[in-house]
């Protein structure tokens, strides 16, 4: 799952990513960090967090 956070720190969107492997999932999640902070999770395991590139 990937979670996008708004400026107030609340989740504004979530989506399931279907990727061949964890590295590809990280690349996709990082692409989503254009305007929002993004976190990538696999069930209860946090895989990565990316800061918004807009800030």
N, C-alpha and C positions, 0 to 999 in steps of 0.2 A: 504494500500500500504506500501511496505517496500522499502527503498532507501539505497543503499550501496554507500559510498563515498570513493574516492581514496585519496591518500596522499596530493594531491593538493586542496582537498575540493570540487571537482566537483563530481557529481553523475556519477558513472560508471555502475550502474545497478539498475533497479527497477522491482518489481514484485508484483502481487496481492496475498495476503495471504487469503485463505479461512479457517477460523477456527471456532470452535464451540462457542467461547467466547473471550473476550478481554484478559483474562489471558493466554489462550493458544496462542493467537497471540503474546503476549509479550515473551513467552517462545521461540517460533519459531524465532522471530526476534533476540533475544539474542543469539541463536545458530548460526545465520548468522554473528555475530560480531567476527568471528575467525580472519580474516585478515583485515577487513574494519570497519570503523565507520558505524553504522546503525541507521536509524530513522524509526519509525513506525507511520503511519498516517492513520486517518479515515477521508476521505474527507479533510476538512480544519483544522481538530483538530489533533495536534501533541500528540500522546499517550505516546511515550517513545523514548529515545535516548540511544544508547549503544556504548561505546568506543571500539575500536579494542583491542582484547586481545593480539595481536602480538606486540603492543607497550608498 
